[in-house]
Amino acid sequence: MKKLFKVAIVAVGILMLGNFAKAQTKVGYINFQALISQMPEAKTIKTQLDTYSKQFTDELAVMQNELQTKGKEFQAQSATMTDAIRSAKQTELQDLQNRLQSYNTTAQQKFEERSNELIKPLTDKARAALTAVAKEKGYTYVLDSSQVQLLVSPDGDDMMAAVKLKMGLK
């Protein structure tokens, strides 16, 4: 009987402790990407990235045109070429194709690095405001709704308005 009583007390204690811990957890959510896109600096960064991207796009277009031109010439003249010349032209076309692919990969990497470099101050600023609002309002966890699909969420836990207010955005 005493053992049953002790087990019951422990079980009730665990249940109460679980409810206490549950009451302490407050979860909010925000669309972090939407917040960053609404910042005034985002438009300037987008313009800078578009200009930076255009440099690579233009160079890739020139390289692609050169490859197409040389490819057409090769097809038109391949019947009259000797095997040695045909082999050399094929190697030249393959080298040009490899250069194009290599440049494309390098351009993507450079663009991503530049993008991360320019966006980092915005994300740091938004994250600082979000952290401040979460502390003020007692949120334990804040989910990024642009990354996680929320199937059910109450309007009261959307932190977008509070963070925008904290950052001075409309």
N, CA, C and O atoms as a DFTB+ gen file, in Angstrom:
680 C
 N C O
     1  1       0.817      -1.192       0.000
     2  2       0.000       0.000       0.000
     3  2       0.871       1.270       0.000
     4  3       0.603       2.236      -0.716
     5  1       1.929       1.226       0.839
     6  2       2.824       2.380       0.889
     7  2       3.515       2.581      -0.460
     8  3       3.710       3.718      -0.891
     9  1       3.888       1.483      -1.133
    10  2       4.537       1.587      -2.435
    11  2       3.591       2.195      -3.458
    12  3       4.002       3.033      -4.261
    13  1       2.343       1.785      -3.438
    14  2       1.344       2.326      -4.355
    15  2       1.149       3.815      -4.120
    16  3       1.012       4.587      -5.069
    17  1       1.137       4.219      -2.850
    18  2       0.978       5.618      -2.502
    19  2       2.180       6.431      -2.997
    20  3       2.004       7.530      -3.523
    21  1       3.393       5.904      -2.833
    22  2       4.602       6.597      -3.294
    23  2       4.607       6.734      -4.812
    24  3       4.954       7.790      -5.342
    25  1       4.220       5.663      -5.517
    26  2       4.158       5.697      -6.978
    27  2       3.150       6.742      -7.438
    28  3       3.413       7.474      -8.392
    29  1       2.001       6.822      -6.773
    30  2       0.963       7.796      -7.126
    31  2       1.475       9.214      -6.918
    32  3       1.224      10.089      -7.747
    33  1       2.182       9.449      -5.832
    34  2       2.704      10.798      -5.546
    35  2       3.753      11.181      -6.587
    36  3       3.762      12.315      -7.064
    37  1       4.628      10.256      -6.941
    38  2       5.644      10.524      -7.955
    39  2       4.984      10.816      -9.306
    40  3       5.394      11.741     -10.008
    41  1       3.970      10.035      -9.671
    42  2       3.267      10.240     -10.940
    43  2       2.598      11.604     -10.981
    44  3       2.683      12.307     -11.988
    45  1       1.935      11.982      -9.898
    46  2       1.277      13.298      -9.837
    47  2       2.334      14.405      -9.927
    48  3       2.120      15.419     -10.591
    49  1       3.466      14.205      -9.259
    50  2       4.549      15.193      -9.309
    51  2       5.093      15.363     -10.715
    52  3       5.343      16.484     -11.159
    53  1       5.276      14.249     -11.419
    54  2       5.772      14.317     -12.794
    55  2       4.768      15.024     -13.697
    56  3       5.157      15.843     -14.529
    57  1       3.500      14.722     -13.546
    58  2       2.469      15.388     -14.340
    59  2       2.445      16.884     -14.085
    60  3       2.334      17.676     -15.020
    61  1       2.550      17.272     -12.822
    62  2       2.527      18.703     -12.484
    63  2       3.784      19.397     -13.029
    64  3       3.718      20.521     -13.526
    65  1       4.928      18.709     -12.929
    66  2       6.165      19.273     -13.454
    67  2       6.077      19.430     -14.968
    68  3       6.540      20.433     -15.512
    69  1       5.495      18.461     -15.650
    70  2       5.303      18.540     -17.100
    71  2       4.402      19.696     -17.481
    72  3       4.684      20.405     -18.446
    73  1       3.321      19.898     -16.740
    74  2       2.415      21.024     -17.022
    75  2       3.103      22.355     -16.747
    76  3       2.884      23.324     -17.474
    77  1       3.937      22.416     -15.698
    78  2       4.659      23.645     -15.393
    79  2       5.640      23.981     -16.521
    80  3       5.731      25.131     -16.949
    81  1       6.369      22.972     -16.998
    82  2       7.320      23.187     -18.098
    83  2       6.585      23.590     -19.363
    84  3       7.056      24.445     -20.113
    85  1       5.440      22.983     -19.604
    86  2       4.651      23.303     -20.789
    87  2       4.159      24.749     -20.743
    88  3       4.112      25.428     -21.769
    89  1       3.799      25.209     -19.563
    90  2       3.303      26.576     -19.417
    91  2       4.414      27.594     -19.667
    92  3       4.127      28.736     -20.027
    93  1       5.669      27.205     -19.485
    94  2       6.787      28.109     -19.660
    95  2       7.208      28.278     -21.127
    96  3       7.938      29.215     -21.453
    97  1       6.761      27.396     -22.000
    98  2       7.152      27.439     -23.399
    99  2       6.157      28.275     -24.192
   100  3       4.954      28.015     -24.191
   101  1       6.690      29.278     -24.864
   102  2       5.868      30.129     -25.709
   103  2       6.520      30.168     -27.088
   104  3       7.693      30.516     -27.223
   105  1       5.747      29.807     -28.104
   106  2       6.289      29.699     -29.453
   107  2       5.668      30.774     -30.333
   108  3       4.453      30.974     -30.338
   109  1       6.532      31.463     -31.078
   110  2       6.067      32.458     -32.041
   111  2       6.608      32.114     -33.415
   112  3       7.428      31.207     -33.556
   113  1       6.161      32.823     -34.406
   114  2       6.665      32.595     -35.764
   115  2       6.726      33.911     -36.508
   116  3       6.034      34.873     -36.176
   117  1       7.587      33.926     -37.541
   118  2       7.737      35.107     -38.381
   119  2       8.249      34.650     -39.745
   120  3       9.005      33.683     -39.838
   121  1       7.845      35.332     -40.774
   122  2       8.393      35.067     -42.107
   123  2       9.632      35.953     -42.241
   124  3       9.546      37.126     -42.604
   125  1      10.775      35.362     -41.940
   126  2      12.023      36.118     -41.868
   127  2      12.412      36.709     -43.216
   128  3      12.910      37.833     -43.281
   129  1      12.189      35.959     -44.292
   130  2      12.519      36.458     -45.632
   131  2      11.654      37.666     -45.998
   132  3      12.141      38.623     -46.599
   133  1      10.384      37.618     -45.638
   134  2       9.492      38.748     -45.917
   135  2       9.925      39.979     -45.120
   136  3       9.873      41.101     -45.625
   137  1      10.348      39.766     -43.884
   138  2      10.823      40.874     -43.056
   139  2      12.033      41.539     -43.707
   140  3      12.089      42.764     -43.813
   141  1      12.988      40.742     -44.137
   142  2      14.196      41.298     -44.760
   143  2      13.857      42.017     -46.062
   144  3      14.421      43.071     -46.355
   145  1      12.941      41.452     -46.840
   146  2      12.592      42.082     -48.116
   147  2      11.877      43.421     -47.920
   148  3      11.871      44.252     -48.829
   149  1      11.281      43.638     -46.761
   150  2      10.585      44.900     -46.490
   151  2      11.514      45.982     -45.939
   152  3      11.102      47.129     -45.766
   153  1      12.746      45.622     -45.668
   154  2      13.700      46.611     -45.168
   155  2      14.135      47.511     -46.328
   156  3      14.332      47.021     -47.439
   157  1      14.287      48.807     -46.092
   158  2      14.654      49.720     -47.178
   159  2      15.994      49.370     -47.835
   160  3      16.168      49.585     -49.035
   161  1      16.925      48.840     -47.068
   162  2      18.239      48.491     -47.603
   163  2      18.157      47.348     -48.604
   164  3      19.057      47.189     -49.429
   165  1      17.102      46.555     -48.548
   166  2      16.964      45.386     -49.422
   167  2      16.883      45.800     -50.894
   168  3      17.415      45.103     -51.759
   169  1      16.237      46.905     -51.183
   170  2      16.122      47.359     -52.571
   171  2      17.494      47.752     -53.129
   172  3      17.820      47.434     -54.272
   173  1      18.285      48.438     -52.320
   174  2      19.629      48.840     -52.733
   175  2      20.488      47.611     -53.001
   176  3      21.220      47.552     -53.990
   177  1      20.389      46.640     -52.112
   178  2      21.169      45.413     -52.269
   179  2      20.732      44.662     -53.516
   180  3      21.569      44.135     -54.249
   181  1      19.430      44.606     -53.764
   182  2      18.930      43.919     -54.961
   183  2      19.488      44.579     -56.222
   184  3      19.890      43.882     -57.154
   185  1      19.518      45.906     -56.262
   186  2      20.067      46.630     -57.407
   187  2      21.554      46.313     -57.579
   188  3      22.011      46.075     -58.697
   189  1      22.302      46.310     -56.488
   190  2      23.730      45.999     -56.555
   191  2      23.953      44.574     -57.059
   192  3      24.840      44.332     -57.877
   193  1      23.145      43.634     -56.568
   194  2      23.293      42.243     -56.990
   195  2      22.902      42.049     -58.454
   196  3      23.516      41.256     -59.167
   197  1      21.876      42.776     -58.896
   198  2      21.479      42.698     -60.303
   199  2      22.607      43.183     -61.217
   200  3      22.894      42.562     -62.240
   201  1      23.243      44.294     -60.842
   202  2      24.364      44.832     -61.616
   203  2      25.531      43.854     -61.627
   204  3      26.156      43.627     -62.663
   205  1      25.817      43.280     -60.466
   206  2      26.913      42.317     -60.345
   207  2      26.632      41.069     -61.190
   208  3      27.524      40.547     -61.859
   209  1      25.404      40.610     -61.150
   210  2      24.995      39.423     -61.903
   211  2      25.072      39.677     -63.408
   212  3      25.432      38.783     -64.173
   213  1      24.736      40.886     -63.827
   214  2      24.730      41.218     -65.257
   215  2      26.131      41.091     -65.863
   216  3      26.276      40.707     -67.024
   217  1      27.151      41.411     -65.082
   218  2      28.524      41.272     -65.571
   219  2      28.795      39.816     -65.975
   220  3      29.353      39.550     -67.040
   221  1      28.399      38.900     -65.127
   222  2      28.617      37.487     -65.410
   223  2      27.731      37.011     -66.564
   224  3      28.174      36.249     -67.423
   225  1      26.497      37.462     -66.574
   226  2      25.567      37.054     -67.621
   227  2      26.055      37.499     -68.995
   228  3      25.979      36.744     -69.964
   229  1      26.555      38.728     -69.072
   230  2      27.065      39.242     -70.347
   231  2      28.255      38.424     -70.830
   232  3      28.325      38.063     -72.004
   233  1      29.187      38.131     -69.933
   234  2      30.368      37.354     -70.314
   235  2      29.970      35.941     -70.736
   236  3      30.517      35.398     -71.696
   237  1      29.020      35.350     -70.019
   238  2      28.546      34.012     -70.396
   239  2      27.876      34.025     -71.769
   240  3      28.030      33.081     -72.544
   241  1      27.144      35.077     -72.066
   242  2      26.485      35.185     -73.370
   243  2      27.522      35.273     -74.492
   244  3      27.343      34.663     -75.546
   245  1      28.597      36.023     -74.276
   246  2      29.666      36.137     -75.273
   247  2      30.313      34.767     -75.492
   248  3      30.552      34.354     -76.627
   249  1      30.589      34.079     -74.394
   250  2      31.216      32.756     -74.507
   251  2      30.279      31.759     -75.203
   252  3      30.726      30.943     -76.010
   253  1      28.996      31.828     -74.891
   254  2      28.009      30.930     -75.513
   255  2      27.904      31.200     -77.009
   256  3      27.836      30.265     -77.807
   257  1      27.892      32.476     -77.393
   258  2      27.843      32.833     -78.817
   259  2      29.081      32.333     -79.555
   260  3      28.981      31.828     -80.673
   261  1      30.247      32.476     -78.927
   262  2      31.481      32.000     -79.538
   263  2      31.432      30.481     -79.742
   264  3      31.838      29.972     -80.786
   265  1      30.930      29.772     -78.735
   266  2      30.817      28.312     -78.834
   267  2      29.851      27.913     -79.952
   268  3      30.135      26.992     -80.718
   269  1      28.721      28.599     -80.045
   270  2      27.749      28.286     -81.103
   271  2      28.325      28.574     -82.491
   272  3      28.154      27.777     -83.414
   273  1      28.998      29.695     -82.635
   274  2      29.582      30.067     -83.925
   275  2      30.622      29.041     -84.366
   276  3      30.610      28.580     -85.507
   277  1      31.512      28.695     -83.457
   278  2      32.558      27.724     -83.797
   279  2      31.956      26.335     -84.033
   280  3      32.455      25.574     -84.862
   281  1      30.897      26.009     -83.313
   282  2      30.222      24.727     -83.519
   283  2      29.583      24.645     -84.886
   284  3      29.665      23.611     -85.548
   285  1      28.942      25.732     -85.324
   286  2      28.325      25.767     -86.659
   287  2      29.400      25.676     -87.750
   288  3      29.237      24.964     -88.741
   289  1      30.493      26.408     -87.549
   290  2      31.585      26.352     -88.518
   291  2      32.133      24.933     -88.625
   292  3      32.403      24.437     -89.719
   293  1      32.291      24.294     -87.478
   294  2      32.807      22.927     -87.467
   295  2      31.871      21.980     -88.218
   296  3      32.323      21.161     -89.018
   297  1      30.584      22.093     -87.961
   298  2      29.617      21.217     -88.640
   299  2      29.625      21.456     -90.152
   300  3      29.531      20.511     -90.936
   301  1      29.735      22.702     -90.546
   302  2      29.705      23.030     -91.966
   303  2      30.964      22.539     -92.683
   304  3      30.903      22.135     -93.844
   305  1      32.093      22.575     -91.995
   306  2      33.356      22.254     -92.651
   307  2      33.903      20.866     -92.298
   308  3      34.921      20.450     -92.852
   309  1      33.254      20.157     -91.400
   310  2      33.816      18.882     -90.919
   311  2      33.971      17.845     -92.029
   312  3      34.876      17.013     -91.963
   313  1      33.122      17.876     -93.035
   314  2      33.207      16.882     -94.114
   315  2      34.474      17.060     -94.946
   316  3      35.005      16.094     -95.495
   317  1      34.951      18.292     -95.033
   318  2      36.129      18.561     -95.873
   319  2      37.430      18.594     -95.075
   320  3      38.501      18.772     -95.657
   321  1      37.360      18.427     -93.766
   322  2      38.561      18.496     -92.929
   323  2      39.287      17.151     -92.906
   324  3      38.696      16.083     -93.069
   325  1      40.586      17.262     -92.696
   326  2      41.355      16.034     -92.478
   327  2      41.105      15.565     -91.049
   328  3      40.596      16.319     -90.220
   329  1      41.460      14.337     -90.774
   330  2      41.225      13.790     -89.434
   331  2      41.962      14.580     -88.360
   332  3      41.419      14.802     -87.278
   333  1      43.159      14.997     -88.636
   334  2      43.964      15.743     -87.660
   335  2      43.325      17.104     -87.359
   336  3      43.234      17.510     -86.200
   337  1      42.890      17.792     -88.399
   338  2      42.249      19.109     -88.204
   339  2      40.914      18.925     -87.488
   340  3      40.581      19.690     -86.583
   341  1      40.154      17.913     -87.891
   342  2      38.862      17.643     -87.244
   343  2      39.060      17.355     -85.748
   344  3      38.309      17.852     -84.908
   345  1      40.049      16.572     -85.438
   346  2      40.348      16.240     -84.042
   347  2      40.757      17.498     -83.269
   348  3      40.325      17.693     -82.133
   349  1      41.575      18.339     -83.873
   350  2      42.006      19.584     -83.223
   351  2      40.816      20.514     -82.986
   352  3      40.703      21.128     -81.925
   353  1      39.936      20.614     -83.975
   354  2      38.747      21.479     -83.833
   355  2      37.811      20.933     -82.747
   356  3      37.241      21.700     -81.970
   357  1      37.658      19.617     -82.697
   358  2      36.812      19.016     -81.659
   359  2      37.387      19.294     -80.272
   360  3      36.650      19.598     -79.334
   361  1      38.693      19.189     -80.154
   362  2      39.360      19.486     -78.884
   363  2      39.161      20.951     -78.511
   364  3      38.908      21.281     -77.352
   365  1      39.279      21.819     -79.506
   366  2      39.079      23.254     -79.269
   367  2      37.647      23.528     -78.788
   368  3      37.439      24.302     -77.853
   369  1      36.678      22.897     -79.424
   370  2      35.279      23.066     -79.005
   371  2      35.049      22.517     -77.593
   372  3      34.337      23.121     -76.791
   373  1      35.653      21.380     -77.305
   374  2      35.507      20.796     -75.964
   375  2      36.142      21.703     -74.910
   376  3      35.584      21.888     -73.828
   377  1      37.301      22.265     -75.224
   378  2      37.965      23.192     -74.301
   379  2      37.104      24.430     -74.058
   380  3      36.980      24.907     -72.930
   381  1      36.522      24.931     -75.123
   382  2      35.649      26.101     -75.003
   383  2      34.425      25.768     -74.144
   384  3      34.009      26.579     -73.316
   385  1      33.854      24.587     -74.339
   386  2      32.715      24.139     -73.534
   387  2      33.124      24.016     -72.062
   388  3      32.373      24.422     -71.176
   389  1      34.289      23.470     -71.804
   390  2      34.781      23.336     -70.424
   391  2      35.010      24.697     -69.777
   392  3      34.682      24.898     -68.608
   393  1      35.576      25.635     -70.547
   394  2      35.778      26.995     -70.029
   395  2      34.447      27.641     -69.675
   396  3      34.326      28.309     -68.648
   397  1      33.450      27.437     -70.529
   398  2      32.113      27.996     -70.291
   399  2      31.518      27.432     -69.000
   400  3      31.000      28.181     -68.173
   401  1      31.593      26.131     -68.834
   402  2      31.056      25.507     -67.619
   403  2      31.820      25.956     -66.374
   404  3      31.223      26.216     -65.329
   405  1      33.130      26.044     -66.493
   406  2      33.954      26.479     -65.368
   407  2      33.631      27.923     -64.977
   408  3      33.501      28.248     -63.797
   409  1      33.507      28.769     -65.982
   410  2      33.176      30.175     -65.718
   411  2      31.795      30.282     -65.084
   412  3      31.597      31.084     -64.172
   413  1      30.850      29.495     -65.550
   414  2      29.498      29.514     -64.994
   415  2      29.518      29.124     -63.516
   416  3      28.867      29.769     -62.694
   417  1      30.257      28.078     -63.180
   418  2      30.362      27.637     -61.788
   419  2      31.019      28.704     -60.929
   420  3      30.546      29.007     -59.834
   421  1      32.104      29.269     -61.423
   422  2      32.808      30.326     -60.692
   423  2      31.913      31.549     -60.501
   424  3      31.894      32.152     -59.429
   425  1      31.180      31.906     -61.543
   426  2      30.283      33.069     -61.463
   427  2      29.207      32.842     -60.403
   428  3      28.897      33.746     -59.628
   429  1      28.642      31.644     -60.369
   430  2      27.621      31.339     -59.358
   431  2      28.194      31.432     -57.947
   432  3      27.549      31.968     -57.045
   433  1      29.395      30.915     -57.757
   434  2      30.031      30.973     -56.441
   435  2      30.313      32.415     -56.019
   436  3      30.051      32.800     -54.880
   437  1      30.848      33.203     -56.946
   438  2      31.146      34.603     -56.636
   439  2      29.870      35.383     -56.334
   440  3      29.840      36.210     -55.423
   441  1      28.809      35.112     -57.113
   442  2      27.544      35.799     -56.871
   443  2      26.993      35.431     -55.494
   444  3      26.519      36.300     -54.762
   445  1      27.054      34.169     -55.148
   446  2      26.546      33.733     -53.843
   447  2      27.353      34.359     -52.705
   448  3      26.782      34.785     -51.701
   449  1      28.679      34.415     -52.858
   450  2      29.520      35.034     -51.841
   451  2      29.173      36.515     -51.680
   452  3      29.032      37.012     -50.563
   453  1      29.037      37.209     -52.809
   454  2      28.709      38.646     -52.775
   455  2      27.332      38.865     -52.153
   456  3      27.138      39.788     -51.362
   457  1      26.388      38.014     -52.518
   458  2      25.033      38.108     -51.975
   459  2      25.050      37.922     -50.458
   460  3      24.434      38.696     -49.725
   461  1      25.746      36.908     -49.999
   462  2      25.837      36.667     -48.551
   463  2      26.517      37.821     -47.837
   464  3      26.121      38.198     -46.735
   465  1      27.540      38.378     -48.466
   466  2      28.272      39.501     -47.884
   467  2      27.362      40.728     -47.728
   468  3      27.409      41.413     -46.706
   469  1      26.545      40.997     -48.735
   470  2      25.667      42.174     -48.688
   471  2      24.456      41.962     -47.782
   472  3      23.985      42.906     -47.147
   473  1      23.953      40.739     -47.719
   474  2      22.726      40.470     -46.960
   475  2      22.999      40.258     -45.470
   476  3      22.103      40.442     -44.647
   477  1      24.214      39.876     -45.120
   478  2      24.534      39.592     -43.723
   479  2      24.186      40.738     -42.767
   480  3      23.587      40.477     -41.724
   481  1      24.533      41.995     -43.072
   482  2      24.149      43.085     -42.152
   483  2      22.630      43.195     -41.972
   484  3      22.155      43.507     -40.880
   485  1      21.871      42.940     -43.042
   486  2      20.409      42.991     -42.923
   487  2      19.893      41.882     -42.018
   488  3      19.055      42.117     -41.147
   489  1      20.397      40.681     -42.228
   490  2      19.924      39.564     -41.405
   491  2      20.338      39.747     -39.951
   492  3      19.583      39.405     -39.040
   493  1      21.531      40.283     -39.731
   494  2      21.973      40.538     -38.356
   495  2      21.063      41.571     -37.677
   496  3      20.680      41.408     -36.519
   497  1      20.729      42.619     -38.407
   498  2      19.861      43.665     -37.859
   499  2      18.464      43.105     -37.561
   500  3      17.899      43.366     -36.500
   501  1      17.920      42.338     -38.500
   502  2      16.582      41.749     -38.310
   503  2      16.595      40.734     -37.175
   504  3      15.659      40.682     -36.377
   505  1      17.641      39.933     -37.099
   506  2      17.740      38.923     -36.036
   507  2      17.838      39.593     -34.663
   508  3      17.252      39.110     -33.694
   509  1      18.581      40.709     -34.575
   510  2      18.707      41.433     -33.310
   511  2      17.345      41.979     -32.868
   512  3      16.981      41.879     -31.696
   513  1      16.602      42.554     -33.808
   514  2      15.272      43.070     -33.472
   515  2      14.339      41.932     -33.069
   516  3      13.569      42.069     -32.118
   517  1      14.400      40.829     -33.772
   518  2      13.565      39.675     -33.455
   519  2      13.899      39.121     -32.075
   520  3      13.001      38.776     -31.307
   521  1      15.181      39.037     -31.762
   522  2      15.598      38.549     -30.446
   523  2      15.095      39.476     -29.345
   524  3      14.634      39.011     -28.303
   525  1      15.184      40.776     -29.571
   526  2      14.707      41.742     -28.578
   527  2      13.201      41.604     -28.357
   528  3      12.737      41.603     -27.216
   529  1      12.446      41.489     -29.434
   530  2      10.985      41.343     -29.314
   531  2      10.640      40.025     -28.624
   532  3       9.740      39.981     -27.785
   533  1      11.347      38.962     -28.970
   534  2      11.085      37.659     -28.346
   535  2      11.330      37.720     -26.843
   536  3      10.558      37.155     -26.069
   537  1      12.394      38.396     -26.424
   538  2      12.678      38.540     -24.995
   539  2      11.608      39.386     -24.305
   540  3      11.132      39.041     -23.224
   541  1      11.238      40.496     -24.944
   542  2      10.230      41.386     -24.367
   543  2       8.897      40.674     -24.169
   544  3       8.231      40.863     -23.151
   545  1       8.516      39.866     -25.133
   546  2       7.206      39.220     -25.105
   547  2       7.238      37.813     -24.497
   548  3       6.201      37.157     -24.409
   549  1       8.410      37.350     -24.081
   550  2       8.523      36.080     -23.380
   551  2       8.459      34.839     -24.263
   552  3       8.024      33.783     -23.803
   553  1       8.884      34.944     -25.527
   554  2       8.883      33.783     -26.411
   555  2      10.124      32.937     -26.155
   556  3      11.238      33.451     -26.061
   557  1       9.909      31.641     -26.046
   558  2      11.012      30.707     -25.860
   559  2      11.585      30.309     -27.213
   560  3      12.802      30.230     -27.379
   561  1      10.699      30.057     -28.186
   562  2      11.105      29.653     -29.527
   563  2      10.401      30.536     -30.550
   564  3       9.244      30.919     -30.374
   565  1      11.128      30.854     -31.630
   566  2      10.537      31.575     -32.748
   567  2      10.894      30.803     -34.016
   568  3      12.069      30.581     -34.310
   569  1       9.869      30.397     -34.761
   570  2      10.056      29.640     -35.994
   571  2      10.037      30.581     -37.192
   572  3       9.337      31.594     -37.190
   573  1      10.806      30.238     -38.205
   574  2      10.801      30.983     -39.455
   575  2       9.744      30.343     -40.349
   576  3       9.952      29.241     -40.856
   577  1       8.632      31.007     -40.546
   578  2       7.534      30.418     -41.318
   579  2       7.840      30.343     -42.809
   580  3       7.112      29.684     -43.551
   581  1       8.909      31.009     -43.264
   582  2       9.300      30.854     -44.670
   583  2      10.057      29.541     -44.870
   584  3      10.160      29.053     -45.995
   585  1      10.583      28.972     -43.798
   586  2      11.323      27.713     -43.863
   587  2      10.471      26.520     -43.434
   588  3      10.657      25.407     -43.926
   589  1       9.542      26.759     -42.520
   590  2       8.719      25.699     -41.956
   591  2       7.276      25.960     -42.361
   592  3       6.785      27.083     -42.246
   593  1       6.613      24.943     -42.825
   594  2       5.210      25.114     -43.193
   595  2       4.358      24.931     -41.940
   596  3       4.300      23.842     -41.370
   597  1       3.704      25.998     -41.524
   598  2       2.838      25.938     -40.360
   599  2       1.418      25.629     -40.819
   600  3       0.815      26.383     -41.583
   601  1       0.910      24.530     -40.348
   602  2      -0.441      24.149     -40.750
   603  2      -1.490      24.844     -39.903
   604  3      -2.551      25.221     -40.401
   605  1      -1.197      25.012     -38.638
   606  2      -2.117      25.688     -37.733
   607  2      -1.291      26.616     -36.857
   608  3      -0.320      26.191     -36.231
   609  1      -1.674      27.861     -36.817
   610  2      -0.987      28.804     -35.948
   611  2      -1.934      29.960     -35.637
   612  3      -2.585      30.497     -36.533
   613  1      -2.004      30.334     -34.381
   614  2      -2.875      31.449     -34.010
   615  2      -2.273      32.784     -34.447
   616  3      -1.052      32.938     -34.480
   617  1      -3.122      33.738     -34.778
   618  2      -2.657      35.052     -35.213
   619  2      -1.836      35.757     -34.144
   620  3      -0.916      36.512     -34.460
   621  1      -2.165      35.514     -32.879
   622  2      -1.485      36.188     -31.786
   623  2      -0.006      35.881     -31.702
   624  3       0.734      36.654     -31.093
   625  1       0.457      34.796     -32.279
   626  2       1.857      34.428     -32.179
   627  2       2.684      34.868     -33.387
   628  3       3.888      34.612     -33.433
   629  1       2.054      35.526     -34.367
   630  2       2.805      36.043     -35.498
   631  2       3.544      37.290     -35.021
   632  3       2.919      38.260     -34.593
   633  1       4.863      37.263     -35.095
   634  2       5.674      38.342     -34.535
   635  2       6.044      39.412     -35.554
   636  3       6.771      40.349     -35.223
   637  1       5.556      39.292     -36.791
   638  2       5.947      40.215     -37.853
   639  2       5.651      41.672     -37.478
   640  3       6.522      42.530     -37.616
   641  1       4.460      41.953     -37.017
   642  2       4.083      43.337     -36.704
   643  2       4.967      43.924     -35.607
   644  3       5.413      45.066     -35.708
   645  1       5.213      43.151     -34.573
   646  2       6.027      43.649     -33.448
   647  2       7.474      43.908     -33.871
   648  3       8.075      44.899     -33.458
   649  1       8.025      43.029     -34.682
   650  2       9.411      43.207     -35.120
   651  2       9.520      44.379     -36.091
   652  3      10.469      45.159     -36.022
   653  1       8.540      44.504     -37.004
   654  2       8.553      45.642     -37.910
   655  2       8.471      46.954     -37.136
   656  3       9.145      47.925     -37.481
   657  1       7.648      46.981     -36.093
   658  2       7.535      48.167     -35.253
   659  2       8.873      48.454     -34.570
   660  3       9.304      49.606     -34.505
   661  1       9.516      47.430     -34.073
   662  2      10.798      47.578     -33.399
   663  2      11.856      48.126     -34.352
   664  3      12.727      48.893     -33.943
   665  1      11.778      47.731     -35.620
   666  2      12.757      48.166     -36.614
   667  2      12.357      49.487     -37.287
   668  3      13.143      50.057     -38.044
   669  1      11.177      49.960     -37.022
   670  2      10.723      51.204     -37.638
   671  2      10.226      51.044     -39.054
   672  3      10.242      52.005     -39.823
   673  1       9.782      49.848     -39.421
   674  2       9.270      49.598     -40.768
   675  2       7.754      49.743     -40.772
   676  3       7.098      49.561     -39.746
   677  1       7.207      50.071     -41.937
   678  2       5.759      50.204     -42.054
   679  2       5.168      48.944     -42.584
   680  3       3.952      48.857     -42.756
